[in-house]
Amino acid sequence: MALPKTMMAIAVERSASGPKLYLKETLVPHPGPGQILIKVASAGVNRADLLQVEGHHPPRRARPTRRAWRLRAQSLPLIRP
């Protein structure tokens, strides 16, 4: 399976009128040593995400033993430089 060059991502634009979320096309990242690349079929934005963008909700602390997000993943081939 060939990897696509680009993907769609949700980005934040900050302006004087406040933050705004928008859909943007960006390059597919290449995993580094000890990392994997997964294909996410869909993802949601919830109220906590919106409050965090506005600065009203602290970011969740990463815990190495616990997954922060739930997703359905499909394995993709490893990219080697």
N, CA, C and O atoms as a Tinker XYZ file with bonds, in Angstrom:
   324  protein
     1  N      0.844000   -1.175000    0.000000    73     2
     2  CA     0.000000    0.000000    0.000000    64     1     3
     3  C      0.889000    1.238000    0.000000    63     2     4     5
     4  O      1.756000    1.384000    0.861000    81     3
     5  N      0.677000    2.114000   -0.950000    73     3     6
     6  CA     1.458000    3.352000   -1.030000    64     5     7
     7  C      0.857000    4.402000   -0.091000    63     6     8     9
     8  O     -0.361000    4.511000    0.050000    81     7
     9  N      1.725000    5.151000    0.529000    73     7    10
    10  CA     1.254000    6.224000    1.416000    64     9    11
    11  C      0.884000    7.460000    0.607000    63    10    12    13
    12  O      1.569000    7.800000   -0.357000    81    11
    13  N     -0.198000    8.134000    0.997000    73    11    14
    14  CA    -0.501000    9.405000    0.339000    64    13    15
    15  C      0.504000   10.459000    0.765000    63    14    16    17
    16  O      1.109000   10.343000    1.830000    81    15
    17  N      0.688000   11.477000   -0.046000    73    15    18
    18  CA     1.619000   12.563000    0.303000    64    17    19
    19  C      0.989000   13.555000    1.277000    63    18    20    21
    20  O      1.686000   14.162000    2.090000    81    19
    21  N     -0.344000   13.718000    1.192000    73    19    22
    22  CA    -1.022000   14.688000    2.053000    64    21    23
    23  C     -2.177000   14.046000    2.805000    63    22    24    25
    24  O     -2.624000   12.947000    2.477000    81    23
    25  N     -2.649000   14.761000    3.821000    73    23    26
    26  CA    -3.795000   14.336000    4.624000    64    25    27
    27  C     -4.567000   15.580000    5.048000    63    26    28    29
    28  O     -4.068000   16.699000    4.926000    81    27
    29  N     -5.775000   15.385000    5.541000    73    27    30
    30  CA    -6.572000   16.487000    6.054000    64    29    31
    31  C     -6.391000   16.544000    7.568000    63    30    32    33
    32  O     -6.335000   15.507000    8.229000    81    31
    33  N     -6.300000   17.752000    8.115000    73    31    34
    34  CA    -6.098000   17.945000    9.552000    64    33    35
    35  C     -6.902000   19.148000   10.019000    63    34    36    37
    36  O     -7.193000   20.051000    9.235000    81    35
    37  N     -7.259000   19.158000   11.290000    73    35    38
    38  CA    -7.921000   20.318000   11.878000    64    37    39
    39  C     -6.833000   21.221000   12.431000    63    38    40    41
    40  O     -5.982000   20.778000   13.203000    81    39
    41  N     -6.859000   22.481000   12.038000    73    39    42
    42  CA    -5.855000   23.455000   12.480000    64    41    43
    43  C     -6.545000   24.590000   13.225000    63    42    44    45
    44  O     -7.760000   24.765000   13.129000    81    43
    45  N     -5.755000   25.355000   13.966000    73    43    46
    46  CA    -6.271000   26.501000   14.719000    64    45    47
    47  C     -5.699000   27.774000   14.130000    63    46    48    49
    48  O     -4.489000   27.889000   13.931000    81    47
    49  N     -6.566000   28.721000   13.853000    73    47    50
    50  CA    -6.143000   30.053000   13.401000    64    49    51
    51  C     -6.512000   31.029000   14.519000    63    50    52    53
    52  O     -7.664000   31.095000   14.948000    81    51
    53  N     -5.530000   31.773000   14.975000    73    51    54
    54  CA    -5.787000   32.744000   16.048000    64    53    55
    55  C     -5.758000   34.147000   15.462000    63    54    56    57
    56  O     -4.844000   34.506000   14.720000    81    55
    57  N     -6.776000   34.938000   15.807000    73    55    58
    58  CA    -6.852000   36.314000   15.322000    64    57    59
    59  C     -7.420000   37.188000   16.433000    63    58    60    61
    60  O     -7.723000   36.695000   17.520000    81    59
    61  N     -7.563000   38.462000   16.170000    73    59    62
    62  CA    -8.101000   39.393000   17.165000    64    61    63
    63  C     -9.533000   39.021000   17.554000    63    62    64    65
    64  O     -9.966000   39.316000   18.667000    81    63
    65  N    -10.266000   38.379000   16.650000    73    63    66
    66  CA   -11.656000   37.999000   16.946000    64    65    67
    67  C    -11.747000   36.663000   17.686000    63    66    68    69
    68  O    -12.844000   36.216000   18.023000    81    67
    69  N    -10.595000   36.019000   17.943000    73    67    70
    70  CA   -10.591000   34.768000   18.683000    64    69    71
    71  C    -10.125000   33.605000   17.830000    63    70    72    73
    72  O     -9.917000   33.756000   16.627000    81    71
    73  N     -9.959000   32.436000   18.454000    73    71    74
    74  CA    -9.488000   31.269000   17.711000    64    73    75
    75  C    -10.580000   30.684000   16.818000    63    74    76    77
    76  O    -11.769000   30.785000   17.119000    81    75
    77  N    -10.154000   30.075000   15.721000    73    75    78
    78  CA   -11.081000   29.454000   14.779000    64    77    79
    79  C    -10.475000   28.129000   14.327000    63    78    80    81
    80  O     -9.296000   28.078000   13.978000    81    79
    81  N    -11.268000   27.058000   14.329000    73    79    82
    82  CA   -10.828000   25.766000   13.812000    64    81    83
    83  C    -11.188000   25.676000   12.340000    63    82    84    85
    84  O    -12.262000   26.120000   11.934000    81    83
    85  N    -10.301000   25.105000   11.541000    73    83    86
    86  CA   -10.598000   24.915000   10.122000    64    85    87
    87  C     -9.902000   23.671000    9.614000    63    86    88    89
    88  O     -8.904000   23.227000   10.182000    81    87
    89  N    -10.438000   23.109000    8.538000    73    87    90
    90  CA    -9.871000   21.919000    7.927000    64    89    91
    91  C     -8.791000   22.339000    6.948000    63    90    92    93
    92  O     -8.993000   23.252000    6.148000    81    91
    93  N     -7.635000   21.671000    7.009000    73    91    94
    94  CA    -6.510000   22.059000    6.165000    64    93    95
    95  C     -5.808000   20.822000    5.637000    63    94    96    97
    96  O     -5.740000   19.799000    6.319000    81    95
    97  N     -5.288000   20.916000    4.427000    73    95    98
    98  CA    -4.491000   19.836000    3.856000    64    97    99
    99  C     -3.044000   20.044000    4.277000    63    98   100   101
   100  O     -2.521000   21.155000    4.186000    81    99
   101  N     -2.398000   18.981000    4.735000    73    99   102
   102  CA    -1.027000   19.065000    5.209000    64   101   103
   103  C     -0.274000   17.795000    4.804000    63   102   104   105
   104  O     -0.894000   16.806000    4.413000    81   103
   105  N      1.039000   17.818000    4.896000    73   103   106
   106  CA     1.851000   16.653000    4.542000    64   105   107
   107  C      1.678000   15.535000    5.566000    63   106   108   109
   108  O      1.530000   15.801000    6.759000    81   107
   109  N      1.694000   14.298000    5.109000    73   107   110
   110  CA     1.654000   13.146000    6.003000    64   109   111
   111  C      2.987000   13.103000    6.749000    63   110   112   113
   112  O      4.042000   13.151000    6.116000    81   111
   113  N      2.961000   13.013000    8.087000    73   111   114
   114  CA     4.224000   12.988000    8.842000    64   113   115
   115  C      4.958000   11.664000    8.665000    63   114   116   117
   116  O      4.342000   10.631000    8.401000    81   115
   117  N      6.256000   11.706000    8.810000    73   115   118
   118  CA     7.082000   10.505000    8.757000    64   117   119
   119  C      7.511000   10.178000   10.182000    63   118   120   121
   120  O      8.088000   11.029000   10.858000    81   119
   121  N      7.241000    8.957000   10.653000    73   119   122
   122  CA     7.585000    8.613000   12.035000    64   121   123
   123  C      9.096000    8.545000   12.243000    63   122   124   125
   124  O      9.844000    8.162000   11.344000    81   123
   125  N      9.522000    8.916000   13.422000    73   123   126
   126  CA    10.927000    8.834000   13.791000    64   125   127
   127  C     11.223000    7.512000   14.473000    63   126   128   129
   128  O     10.350000    6.647000   14.548000    81   127
   129  N     12.434000    7.342000   14.968000    73   127   130
   130  CA    12.813000    6.106000   15.656000    64   129   131
   131  C     11.868000    5.830000   16.834000    63   130   132   133
   132  O     11.600000    6.718000   17.644000    81   131
   133  N     11.374000    4.603000   16.919000    73   131   134
   134  CA    10.488000    4.213000   18.013000    64   133   135
   135  C      9.059000    4.684000   17.843000    63   134   136   137
   136  O      8.251000    4.496000   18.753000    81   135
   137  N      8.708000    5.293000   16.711000    73   135   138
   138  CA     7.359000    5.782000   16.460000    64   137   139
   139  C      6.711000    4.948000   15.359000    63   138   140   141
   140  O      7.399000    4.293000   14.576000    81   139
   141  N      5.376000    4.980000   15.308000    73   139   142
   142  CA     4.646000    4.317000   14.235000    64   141   143
   143  C      3.708000    5.325000   13.589000    63   142   144   145
   144  O      3.378000    6.350000   14.184000    81   143
   145  N      3.288000    5.031000   12.387000    73   143   146
   146  CA     2.323000    5.859000   11.670000    64   145   147
   147  C      1.033000    5.068000   11.563000    63   146   148   149
   148  O      1.046000    3.921000   11.118000    81   147
   149  N     -0.083000    5.664000   11.964000    73   147   150
   150  CA    -1.373000    5.007000   11.847000    64   149   151
   151  C     -2.289000    5.834000   10.963000    63   150   152   153
   152  O     -2.161000    7.055000   10.883000    81   151
   153  N     -3.207000    5.161000   10.307000    73   151   154
   154  CA    -4.192000    5.839000    9.473000    64   153   155
   155  C     -5.474000    5.947000   10.287000    63   154   156   157
   156  O     -6.018000    4.934000   10.725000    81   155
   157  N     -5.953000    7.151000   10.491000    73   155   158
   158  CA    -7.173000    7.386000   11.255000    64   157   159
   159  C     -8.292000    7.651000   10.252000    63   158   160   161
   160  O     -8.206000    8.573000    9.441000    81   159
   161  N     -9.337000    6.834000   10.315000    73   159   162
   162  CA   -10.450000    6.965000    9.376000    64   161   163
   163  C    -11.327000    8.164000    9.715000    63   162   164   165
   164  O    -11.852000    8.819000    8.814000    81   163
   165  N    -11.492000    8.458000   10.994000    73   163   166
   166  CA   -12.296000    9.615000   11.387000    64   165   167
   167  C    -11.918000   10.030000   12.798000    63   166   168   169
   168  O    -11.414000    9.226000   13.583000    81   167
   169  N    -12.163000   11.268000   13.102000    73   167   170
   170  CA   -11.879000   11.805000   14.436000    64   169   171
   171  C    -12.896000   12.895000   14.730000    63   170   172   173
   172  O    -13.405000   13.538000   13.813000    81   171
   173  N    -13.186000   13.100000   15.979000    73   171   174
   174  CA   -14.172000   14.101000   16.353000    64   173   175
   175  C    -13.567000   15.252000   17.124000    63   174   176   177
   176  O    -12.457000   15.159000   17.649000    81   175
   177  N    -14.309000   16.328000   17.181000    73   175   178
   178  CA   -13.950000   17.487000   17.993000    64   177   179
   179  C    -15.066000   17.634000   19.016000    63   178   180   181
   180  O    -16.236000   17.724000   18.646000    81   179
   181  N    -14.716000   17.659000   20.300000    73   179   182
   182  CA   -15.744000   17.773000   21.330000    64   181   183
   183  C    -15.639000   19.111000   22.067000    63   182   184   185
   184  O    -14.781000   19.940000   21.766000    81   183
   185  N    -16.517000   19.292000   23.020000    73   183   186
   186  CA   -16.565000   20.571000   23.747000    64   185   187
   187  C    -15.239000   20.869000   24.460000    63   186   188   189
   188  O    -14.789000   22.015000   24.458000    81   187
   189  N    -14.610000   19.856000   25.067000    73   187   190
   190  CA   -13.331000   20.078000   25.748000    64   189   191
   191  C    -12.267000   20.552000   24.759000    63   190   192   193
   192  O    -11.434000   21.387000   25.110000    81   191
   193  N    -12.282000   20.033000   23.528000    73   191   194
   194  CA   -11.345000   20.491000   22.499000    64   193   195
   195  C    -11.558000   21.975000   22.211000    63   194   196   197
   196  O    -10.601000   22.745000   22.127000    81   195
   197  N    -12.816000   22.363000   22.060000    73   195   198
   198  CA   -13.127000   23.774000   21.764000    64   197   199
   199  C    -12.738000   24.683000   22.923000    63   198   200   201
   200  O    -12.193000   25.765000   22.705000    81   199
   201  N    -13.013000   24.254000   24.157000    73   199   202
   202  CA   -12.631000   25.052000   25.323000    64   201   203
   203  C    -11.115000   25.172000   25.437000    63   202   204   205
   204  O    -10.607000   26.221000   25.834000    81   203
   205  N    -10.381000   24.103000   25.091000    73   203   206
   206  CA    -8.925000   24.153000   25.144000    64   205   207
   207  C     -8.376000   25.149000   24.126000    63   206   208   209
   208  O     -7.450000   25.900000   24.431000    81   207
   209  N     -8.939000   25.161000   22.921000    73   207   210
   210  CA    -8.508000   26.111000   21.892000    64   209   211
   211  C     -8.726000   27.546000   22.363000    63   210   212   213
   212  O     -7.927000   28.434000   22.068000    81   211
   213  N     -9.826000   27.763000   23.103000    73   211   214
   214  CA   -10.124000   29.104000   23.622000    64   213   215
   215  C     -9.325000   29.444000   24.877000    63   214   216   217
   216  O     -9.389000   30.575000   25.358000    81   215
   217  N     -8.565000   28.475000   25.417000    73   215   218
   218  CA    -7.746000   28.725000   26.599000    64   217   219
   219  C     -8.474000   28.533000   27.915000    63   218   220   221
   220  O     -7.971000   28.958000   28.955000    81   219
   221  N     -9.663000   27.895000   27.903000    73   219   222
   222  CA   -10.454000   27.703000   29.123000    64   221   223
   223  C    -10.330000   26.310000   29.725000    63   222   224   225
   224  O    -10.909000   26.044000   30.778000    81   223
   225  N     -9.600000   25.434000   29.091000    73   223   226
   226  CA    -9.518000   24.041000   29.548000    64   225   227
   227  C     -8.057000   23.605000   29.458000    63   226   228   229
   228  O     -7.460000   23.688000   28.385000    81   227
   229  N     -7.467000   23.139000   30.569000    73   227   230
   230  CA    -6.052000   22.745000   30.514000    64   229   231
   231  C     -5.864000   21.514000   29.628000    63   230   232   233
   232  O     -6.741000   20.651000   29.579000    81   231
   233  N     -4.732000   21.425000   28.929000    73   231   234
   234  CA    -4.468000   20.228000   28.126000    64   233   235
   235  C     -4.324000   19.004000   29.015000    63   234   236   237
   236  O     -3.875000   19.100000   30.157000    81   235
   237  N     -4.702000   17.876000   28.490000    73   235   238
   238  CA    -4.598000   16.614000   29.219000    64   237   239
   239  C     -3.128000   16.195000   29.317000    63   238   240   241
   240  O     -2.387000   16.278000   28.338000    81   239
   241  N     -2.720000   15.750000   30.491000    73   239   242
   242  CA    -1.348000   15.268000   30.661000    64   241   243
   243  C     -1.203000   13.916000   29.974000    63   242   244   245
   244  O     -2.073000   13.053000   30.086000    81   243
   245  N     -0.100000   13.745000   29.266000    73   243   246
   246  CA     0.169000   12.467000   28.602000    64   245   247
   247  C      0.618000   11.445000   29.639000    63   246   248   249
   248  O      1.460000   11.729000   30.490000    81   247
   249  N      0.047000   10.267000   29.553000    73   247   250
   250  CA     0.451000    9.171000   30.434000    64   249   251
   251  C      0.958000    8.036000   29.548000    63   250   252   253
   252  O      0.217000    7.538000   28.701000    81   251
   253  N      2.211000    7.622000   29.734000    73   251   254
   254  CA     2.775000    6.599000   28.844000    64   253   255
   255  C      2.047000    5.266000   28.897000    63   254   256   257
   256  O      2.099000    4.506000   27.930000    81   255
   257  N      1.364000    4.955000   30.009000    73   255   258
   258  CA     0.699000    3.654000   30.124000    64   257   259
   259  C     -0.776000    3.706000   29.726000    63   258   260   261
   260  O     -1.454000    2.679000   29.767000    81   259
   261  N     -1.280000    4.861000   29.348000    73   259   262
   262  CA    -2.706000    4.996000   29.036000    64   261   263
   263  C     -2.893000    5.734000   27.728000    63   262   264   265
   264  O     -2.229000    6.741000   27.485000    81   263
   265  N     -3.772000    5.257000   26.898000    73   263   266
   266  CA    -4.073000    5.919000   25.631000    64   265   267
   267  C     -4.931000    7.151000   25.888000    63   266   268   269
   268  O     -5.918000    7.076000   26.621000    81   267
   269  N     -4.571000    8.268000   25.303000    73   267   270
   270  CA    -5.336000    9.499000   25.488000    64   269   271
   271  C     -6.571000    9.526000   24.589000    63   270   272   273
   272  O     -7.580000   10.128000   24.956000    81   271
   273  N     -6.513000    8.898000   23.442000    73   271   274
   274  CA    -7.619000    8.941000   22.481000    64   273   275
   275  C     -8.017000    7.525000   22.087000    63   274   276   277
   276  O     -7.194000    6.610000   22.116000    81   275
   277  N     -9.261000    7.354000   21.725000    73   275   278
   278  CA    -9.726000    6.077000   21.198000    64   277   279
   279  C     -9.856000    6.219000   19.697000    63   278   280   281
   280  O    -10.391000    7.213000   19.207000    81   279
   281  N     -9.373000    5.238000   18.972000    73   279   282
   282  CA    -9.449000    5.299000   17.519000    64   281   283
   283  C     -9.406000    3.910000   16.936000    63   282   284   285
   284  O     -9.002000    2.956000   17.601000    81   283
   285  N     -9.824000    3.799000   15.693000    73   283   286
   286  CA    -9.737000    2.551000   14.945000    64   285   287
   287  C     -8.570000    2.714000   13.984000    63   286   288   289
   288  O     -8.571000    3.630000   13.161000    81   287
   289  N     -7.587000    1.851000   14.075000    73   287   290
   290  CA    -6.358000    2.032000   13.305000    64   289   291
   291  C     -6.167000    0.933000   12.266000    63   290   292   293
   292  O     -6.658000   -0.185000   12.423000    81   291
   293  N     -5.452000    1.272000   11.212000    73   291   294
   294  CA    -5.062000    0.329000   10.170000    64   293   295
   295  C     -3.556000    0.442000   10.021000    63   294   296   297
   296  O     -3.032000    1.548000    9.898000    81   295
   297  N     -2.845000   -0.688000   10.031000    73   295   298
   298  CA    -1.385000   -0.664000    9.903000    64   297   299
   299  C     -0.980000   -0.181000    8.518000    63   298   300   301
   300  O     -1.601000   -0.543000    7.519000    81   299
   301  N      0.052000    0.629000    8.464000    73   299   302
   302  CA     0.621000    1.117000    7.208000    64   301   303
   303  C      2.082000    0.678000    7.153000    63   302   304   305
   304  O      2.686000    0.414000    8.193000    81   303
   305  N      2.658000    0.597000    5.950000    73   303   306
   306  CA     4.053000    0.160000    5.857000    64   305   307
   307  C      5.013000    1.150000    6.520000    63   306   308   309
   308  O      4.771000    2.357000    6.529000    81   307
   309  N      6.091000    0.626000    7.065000    73   307   310
   310  CA     7.119000    1.459000    7.691000    64   309   311
   311  C      7.853000    2.258000    6.623000    63   310   312   313
   312  O      8.186000    1.734000    5.560000    81   311
   313  N      8.099000    3.520000    6.913000    73   311   314
   314  CA     8.806000    4.390000    5.977000    64   313   315
   315  C     10.276000    4.430000    6.372000    63   314   316   317
   316  O     10.601000    4.733000    7.520000    81   315
   317  N     11.133000    4.137000    5.468000    73   315   318
   318  CA    12.575000    4.193000    5.736000    64   317   319
   319  C     13.192000    5.234000    4.799000    63   318   320   321
   320  O     12.888000    5.251000    3.607000    81   319
   321  N     14.064000    6.108000    5.337000    73   319   322
   322  CA    14.678000    7.129000    4.475000    64   321   323
   323  C     15.664000    6.521000    3.484000    63   322   324
   324  O     16.264000    7.243000    2.689000    81   323
